[in-house]
């Protein structure tokens, strides 16, 4: 079937002409803590009362590390570890990522290590397990479970990033409360928290998080906020008793620092690479506009989304593929259905794990998207190309945007319109498994 089908489909899109593309630089505010300053900056915060008195000699301290690509996560985590050691405590790392890593202890440990958080670098053990223990009952009478190693510790430090969620809106989205409720809850806790659907996540995250604060030995949180360039903009150290009141303000600050694509609409958005290290949905819908649920909105408005490659850091988990229109055979060949479906079962969003239209090459992928657009200017289509949803300082726009870009004070035109650099197979050049942008 494949051999008979592909030539016929290729014939249907072969004559679709792709527009020339030009490079632009997007201008965003850039509050930033230089990586080399993080140990001193965070260290000073950790040494402000009441934090030091909560870490005492001999205490066994669990420090969480999640599955997202948090900027400078290794140096932030090491700074927390070093602080605990300086107080005479015995820190260790707990992967806090719900069902990610294929819902296995080995998979979650590998994700932590991929971010540079190795035992050798941090100078402390990693204790990875999918076992959970009940620590209490929330205000609706439901049992609340967390990682067994964290529950057995003398103290828990919630090490995370605060940012807008990709599927719902609320006072608490991706951040401290979610790291406790879903991250520390592992596969079991994450599934229980998701059971009522994404529409109730804004209720369930604080409901479960509050129970954990009341019944588990959480002593404080270290919450990073990032700027539009995937850099650490600020780090907050929040005592456990202040987490519920402080986090909503951190979320608003994170929203204000979010980047965006500085054109409002497109016929086609081309994403060179998707992956779990860029977003829990493979591509951050807050940027791309392709939300998997009706409970959140924003981002670019486009008719079609083409995705060309899957990041190695995703380990085959292509969740988010269902939110795009067309993807390459390259991505399909990398998919680990077990990892993707485990993530799907836990979050209860089936749509994100559907398989979209598959085309043989990068060129055919974009051509298929353009071929199926309606009510657009066929001679001058509006195409936006980004390397991924996390790094969008430099993007490519089709020549239909050229005059608009020249008038926009927040866009700097960096090149003249040029043809796409496809090879003889219709693919874009790659280096080390990443499409050259």
C-alpha positions as CSV (number, residue, x, y, z in Angstrom):
1,X,0.0,0.0,0.0
2,X,2.8,2.4,0.9
3,X,4.5,2.0,-2.5
4,X,1.3,2.6,-4.4
5,X,0.1,5.5,-2.2
6,X,3.2,7.7,-1.9
7,X,3.9,8.4,-5.6
8,X,0.2,9.4,-6.1
9,X,0.3,11.8,-3.1
10,X,3.7,13.2,-4.1
11,X,2.2,14.0,-7.5
12,X,-0.6,15.9,-5.9
13,X,1.7,18.3,-4.0
14,X,4.7,18.4,-6.4
15,X,3.8,21.6,-8.1
16,X,3.0,23.5,-4.9
17,X,5.5,26.4,-5.0
18,X,7.0,27.4,-1.7
19,X,7.5,31.1,-1.0
20,X,10.9,32.5,-0.4
21,X,11.7,33.1,3.2
22,X,13.6,35.8,5.1
23,X,15.1,35.9,8.5
24,X,14.0,38.3,11.3
25,X,15.1,38.9,14.8
26,X,12.2,39.4,17.3
27,X,12.9,42.0,20.0
28,X,11.7,41.1,23.6
29,X,12.6,42.4,27.0
30,X,15.5,40.5,28.5
31,X,15.8,40.5,32.3
32,X,18.5,37.9,33.0
33,X,20.6,36.3,35.6
34,X,23.9,35.2,34.0
35,X,24.5,31.5,34.6
36,X,27.8,32.1,36.4
37,X,25.9,34.4,38.8
38,X,23.3,31.9,39.7
39,X,25.2,30.2,42.6
40,X,25.8,33.5,44.3
41,X,22.3,34.9,43.6
42,X,20.4,31.9,44.6
43,X,22.8,31.2,47.5
44,X,22.1,34.6,48.9
45,X,18.4,33.9,48.8
46,X,18.8,30.5,50.4
47,X,20.7,32.1,53.3
48,X,17.9,34.6,54.1
49,X,15.7,33.7,57.1
50,X,13.6,31.7,57.7
51,X,15.2,29.3,55.1
52,X,18.5,28.3,56.8
53,X,17.0,27.3,60.1
54,X,14.8,24.8,58.3
55,X,17.7,22.8,57.0
56,X,19.4,21.2,60.0
57,X,22.4,18.8,60.4
58,X,21.5,15.1,59.6
59,X,18.2,15.9,57.8
60,X,17.6,13.8,54.7
61,X,16.4,16.3,52.1
62,X,14.6,15.4,48.8
63,X,15.1,17.9,46.0
64,X,12.8,17.6,43.0
65,X,13.9,17.8,39.4
66,X,11.3,17.7,36.6
67,X,11.1,16.6,33.0
68,X,11.0,20.0,31.3
69,X,13.9,21.8,29.7
70,X,14.3,24.4,32.5
71,X,17.1,26.8,31.8
72,X,20.2,26.3,34.0
73,X,18.4,23.5,35.9
74,X,21.7,21.7,36.6
75,X,23.4,24.7,38.2
76,X,20.3,25.7,40.1
77,X,19.9,22.2,41.5
78,X,23.6,22.0,42.4
79,X,23.3,25.3,44.3
80,X,20.5,23.9,46.3
81,X,22.4,20.7,47.0
82,X,25.5,22.6,48.1
83,X,23.4,24.8,50.4
84,X,21.9,21.7,52.1
85,X,25.4,20.2,52.5
86,X,26.7,23.4,54.0
87,X,23.9,23.1,56.6
88,X,25.0,19.5,57.4
89,X,22.0,17.9,55.7
90,X,22.0,14.9,53.4
91,X,20.4,15.9,50.1
92,X,19.2,13.6,47.3
93,X,17.4,14.1,44.0
94,X,13.9,12.8,43.3
95,X,12.6,12.9,39.7
96,X,9.2,14.6,39.9
97,X,7.6,14.2,36.5
98,X,4.3,12.3,36.8
99,X,4.3,9.6,34.1
100,X,7.1,10.9,31.9
101,X,10.1,8.7,31.1
102,X,7.7,6.0,30.0
103,X,6.4,5.8,33.7
104,X,9.5,3.9,34.7
105,X,12.1,4.7,37.4
106,X,14.9,4.1,34.8
107,X,13.3,6.4,32.3
108,X,12.8,9.2,34.8
109,X,16.4,8.9,36.0
110,X,17.6,9.1,32.4
111,X,15.7,12.3,31.8
112,X,17.2,13.9,34.9
113,X,20.7,12.9,33.9
114,X,20.1,14.2,30.3
115,X,19.6,17.7,31.8
116,X,23.1,17.5,33.4
117,X,21.8,16.5,36.9
118,X,24.0,13.6,37.3
119,X,25.2,12.2,40.7
120,X,28.8,13.1,39.7
121,X,27.9,16.7,39.0
122,X,25.5,17.3,41.8
123,X,27.5,15.4,44.4
124,X,24.5,13.6,45.8
125,X,22.4,10.4,45.0
126,X,19.4,10.2,42.6
127,X,16.6,8.1,44.1
128,X,14.2,7.3,41.3
129,X,11.1,5.1,41.9
130,X,7.5,4.9,40.7
131,X,6.3,3.8,44.1
132,X,4.1,6.2,46.0
133,X,2.6,6.4,49.5
134,X,-0.5,8.0,50.8
135,X,0.1,11.2,52.7
136,X,-3.4,12.5,53.3
137,X,-6.9,13.2,52.0
138,X,-7.8,16.4,50.2
139,X,-10.7,18.7,50.9
140,X,-12.9,16.6,48.6
141,X,-12.1,13.4,50.4
142,X,-9.7,11.9,47.8
143,X,-6.5,10.2,48.7
144,X,-3.3,12.0,47.9
145,X,-0.1,10.1,47.1
146,X,3.5,11.2,46.6
147,X,6.9,9.6,45.8
148,X,7.9,7.2,48.5
149,X,11.4,8.6,48.9
150,X,10.1,12.2,49.2
151,X,7.5,11.1,51.7
152,X,10.2,9.4,53.9
153,X,12.5,12.4,53.8
154,X,12.9,14.8,56.6
155,X,12.3,17.7,54.2
156,X,11.3,18.3,50.6
157,X,12.5,21.2,48.5
158,X,10.3,21.8,45.5
159,X,12.7,22.8,42.7
160,X,10.8,23.9,39.6
161,X,9.9,26.6,37.0
162,X,6.7,28.7,36.9
163,X,5.1,29.3,33.6
164,X,1.7,29.3,31.8
165,X,0.3,25.8,31.1
166,X,-0.4,24.7,27.6
167,X,-3.9,23.2,28.2
168,X,-5.8,25.2,30.8
169,X,-5.9,28.5,32.7
170,X,-6.0,29.1,36.5
171,X,-4.3,30.7,39.5
172,X,-1.8,27.8,39.5
173,X,-0.6,26.4,36.2
174,X,2.8,25.0,35.6
175,X,4.7,25.6,38.8
176,X,5.2,24.8,42.4
177,X,1.7,23.4,43.1
178,X,1.7,21.3,39.9
179,X,5.2,20.0,40.7
180,X,3.8,18.7,44.0
181,X,0.4,17.5,42.8
182,X,1.5,15.8,39.6
183,X,5.3,15.7,39.6
184,X,5.7,14.1,43.0
185,X,2.5,12.1,42.5
186,X,4.3,10.0,39.8
187,X,2.1,8.0,37.5
188,X,-0.6,7.3,40.1
189,X,-0.9,10.8,41.5
190,X,-0.8,12.4,38.1
191,X,-3.5,10.1,36.8
192,X,-5.8,10.7,39.8
193,X,-5.3,14.5,39.4
194,X,-6.2,14.3,35.7
195,X,-9.1,11.9,36.1
196,X,-11.8,14.6,36.0
197,X,-10.3,16.0,32.8
198,X,-8.3,19.1,31.9
199,X,-11.3,21.3,32.5
200,X,-10.9,20.7,36.3
201,X,-7.1,21.0,36.5
202,X,-7.4,24.6,37.7
203,X,-9.3,23.2,40.7
204,X,-7.4,20.0,41.2
205,X,-3.8,21.3,41.2
206,X,-4.3,23.5,44.3
207,X,-6.6,20.9,45.9
208,X,-3.9,18.2,45.8
209,X,-1.1,20.7,46.3
210,X,-2.6,22.1,49.4
211,X,-3.0,18.6,50.9
212,X,0.7,17.9,50.2
213,X,1.7,21.2,51.9
214,X,-0.3,20.2,54.9
215,X,0.8,16.6,55.2
216,X,4.2,16.2,53.6
217,X,7.5,17.7,54.9
218,X,7.8,20.5,52.3
219,X,10.1,23.1,53.7
220,X,10.4,25.6,50.8
221,X,10.3,26.0,47.0
222,X,12.9,27.3,44.6
223,X,11.0,28.7,41.6
224,X,12.6,29.9,38.4
225,X,11.0,32.4,36.0
226,X,12.4,32.6,32.5
227,X,12.6,35.3,29.9
228,X,11.6,35.2,26.3
229,X,15.0,33.7,25.4
230,X,14.7,30.6,27.6
231,X,17.1,32.2,30.1
232,X,16.7,32.5,33.8
233,X,15.2,35.9,34.5
234,X,14.6,35.5,38.3
235,X,14.7,32.9,41.0
236,X,12.3,33.0,44.0
237,X,12.8,31.1,47.2
238,X,9.4,30.6,48.8
239,X,8.8,29.2,52.3
240,X,6.2,26.4,52.4
241,X,3.6,28.4,54.2
242,X,3.7,31.2,51.6
243,X,3.6,29.0,48.4
244,X,-0.2,29.1,48.0
245,X,-0.3,32.9,48.3
246,X,2.9,33.8,46.4
247,X,2.7,31.5,43.4
248,X,-0.2,33.3,41.5
249,X,2.0,36.4,41.4
250,X,5.0,34.4,40.1
251,X,2.7,33.1,37.3
252,X,1.7,36.6,36.3
253,X,5.3,37.6,36.1
254,X,6.1,34.5,34.0
255,X,3.3,35.4,31.6
256,X,4.6,38.9,31.2
257,X,8.0,37.4,30.2
258,X,6.6,34.9,27.6
259,X,7.8,35.3,24.0
260,X,5.4,35.2,21.1
261,X,5.5,35.2,17.3
262,X,5.2,38.9,16.4
263,X,2.8,38.4,13.5
264,X,-0.8,37.5,14.3
265,X,-1.8,35.1,11.5
266,X,-0.3,32.6,9.1
267,X,-1.5,30.2,6.5
268,X,1.2,27.7,7.6
269,X,3.4,27.4,10.7
270,X,6.5,25.2,10.2
271,X,8.1,23.9,13.4
272,X,11.5,22.3,12.7
273,X,11.6,20.3,15.9
274,X,9.1,19.3,18.6
275,X,9.8,17.5,21.9
276,X,9.2,17.2,25.6
277,X,12.3,19.3,26.3
278,X,10.5,22.2,24.6
279,X,7.0,21.7,26.1
280,X,4.9,19.1,27.7
281,X,2.9,19.2,24.5
282,X,5.9,18.9,22.2
283,X,5.2,22.4,21.0
284,X,4.1,25.1,23.4
285,X,0.6,26.1,22.3
286,X,1.0,29.4,24.0
287,X,3.4,30.1,21.1
288,X,2.1,28.0,18.2
289,X,-1.6,28.4,19.0
290,X,-2.5,24.8,18.4
291,X,-4.0,24.0,21.8
292,X,-5.1,20.4,22.6
293,X,-8.1,21.5,24.7
294,X,-10.8,24.3,24.6
295,X,-9.7,25.5,28.1
296,X,-6.8,27.7,26.9
297,X,-6.2,30.0,23.9
298,X,-3.6,32.3,22.5
299,X,-0.5,32.1,20.3
300,X,-0.3,32.3,16.5
301,X,-3.5,31.8,14.4
302,X,-2.7,29.5,11.5
303,X,-4.6,27.1,9.2
304,X,-2.0,24.4,9.2
305,X,1.0,23.3,11.3
306,X,3.9,21.3,9.8
307,X,6.4,19.6,12.1
308,X,9.6,18.2,10.7
309,X,11.6,16.5,13.5
310,X,11.4,15.0,17.0
311,X,14.1,15.9,19.6
312,X,16.4,13.2,20.9
313,X,15.6,14.3,24.4
314,X,12.0,13.2,24.0
315,X,13.1,9.5,23.8
316,X,10.4,8.8,21.3
317,X,7.6,10.5,23.2
318,X,5.9,12.4,20.3
319,X,2.9,13.6,22.4
320,X,1.7,16.8,20.7
321,X,1.9,15.3,17.2
322,X,-1.9,15.2,17.2
323,X,-1.9,19.0,17.5
324,X,-0.2,19.4,14.2
325,X,-1.6,19.0,10.6
326,X,1.3,17.2,8.9
327,X,4.5,15.6,10.1
328,X,7.4,13.8,8.4
329,X,8.1,10.1,8.1
330,X,11.3,11.0,10.1
331,X,9.2,11.7,13.1
332,X,6.9,8.7,12.7
333,X,9.9,6.4,12.6
334,X,11.1,7.7,15.9
335,X,7.9,7.3,17.9
336,X,7.9,5.2,21.0
337,X,4.1,4.4,21.3
338,X,4.5,3.1,24.8
339,X,6.0,6.3,26.1
340,X,3.6,8.5,24.2
341,X,0.5,6.5,25.1
342,X,1.5,6.3,28.8
343,X,1.7,10.1,28.8
344,X,-1.6,10.3,27.0
345,X,-3.4,8.0,29.5
346,X,-2.1,10.0,32.4
347,X,-3.1,13.4,31.1
348,X,-6.4,12.1,29.6
349,X,-5.9,14.1,26.4
350,X,-6.2,11.6,23.5
351,X,-6.1,14.3,20.8
352,X,-2.4,15.1,21.5
353,X,-1.3,11.5,20.7
354,X,-3.1,11.1,17.4
355,X,-1.0,10.5,14.3
356,X,-1.4,13.3,11.7
357,X,-0.9,13.2,8.0
358,X,2.6,11.8,7.2
359,X,4.7,13.0,4.3
360,X,8.0,11.6,3.1
361,X,10.2,14.7,3.2
362,X,10.4,18.1,4.8
363,X,9.5,19.8,1.5
364,X,6.4,17.6,0.9
365,X,5.3,18.2,4.5
366,X,5.2,22.0,3.9
367,X,3.7,21.5,0.4
368,X,0.9,19.4,1.8
369,X,0.0,22.1,4.3
370,X,-0.1,24.8,1.6
371,X,-2.0,22.5,-0.8
372,X,-4.8,22.1,1.8
373,X,-5.1,25.8,2.9
374,X,-8.3,27.6,1.9
375,X,-9.2,31.2,1.2
376,X,-5.6,32.3,1.1
377,X,-3.4,34.0,-1.4
378,X,-1.9,31.0,-3.3
379,X,0.7,33.2,-5.0
380,X,1.9,34.9,-1.8
381,X,1.2,32.5,1.1
382,X,2.0,33.6,4.6
383,X,4.4,31.0,6.1
384,X,6.2,31.2,9.5
385,X,9.0,28.9,10.3
386,X,10.5,28.5,13.8
387,X,13.3,26.1,15.1
388,X,11.1,25.0,18.0
389,X,8.5,26.6,20.3
390,X,11.1,27.5,23.0
391,X,13.7,29.5,21.0
392,X,12.0,32.1,18.8
393,X,14.3,35.1,18.9
394,X,15.2,34.4,15.3
395,X,12.4,33.1,13.0
396,X,11.8,32.9,9.2
397,X,8.9,34.6,7.5
398,X,7.7,34.3,3.9
399,X,8.1,37.3,1.6
400,X,4.4,38.2,2.0
401,X,5.4,39.6,5.4
402,X,8.3,41.7,4.2
403,X,6.8,45.1,4.3
404,X,4.9,44.4,7.5
405,X,8.2,43.3,9.1
406,X,10.0,46.4,8.0
407,X,7.4,48.6,9.7
408,X,7.4,46.6,13.0
409,X,9.8,48.2,15.5
410,X,10.1,44.9,17.3
411,X,11.2,43.0,14.2
412,X,14.7,43.4,12.7
413,X,15.0,42.1,9.1
414,X,18.2,40.1,8.9
415,X,18.2,38.8,5.3
416,X,16.7,39.1,1.9
417,X,14.0,36.5,0.9
418,X,15.7,33.2,-0.2
419,X,14.7,29.8,-1.5
420,X,14.4,26.9,1.0
421,X,17.7,25.0,1.2
422,X,16.3,21.5,0.4
423,X,18.6,18.7,-0.7
424,X,17.8,16.3,-3.6
425,X,15.5,14.3,-1.3
426,X,13.5,17.4,-0.3
427,X,15.0,17.5,3.2
428,X,16.5,20.5,5.1
429,X,20.2,20.2,6.2
430,X,20.8,18.6,9.6
431,X,23.6,18.6,12.1
432,X,23.7,16.1,15.0
433,X,20.1,15.2,14.5
434,X,18.9,18.8,14.5
435,X,17.6,20.7,11.4
436,X,19.9,23.6,10.6
437,X,17.9,26.8,11.1
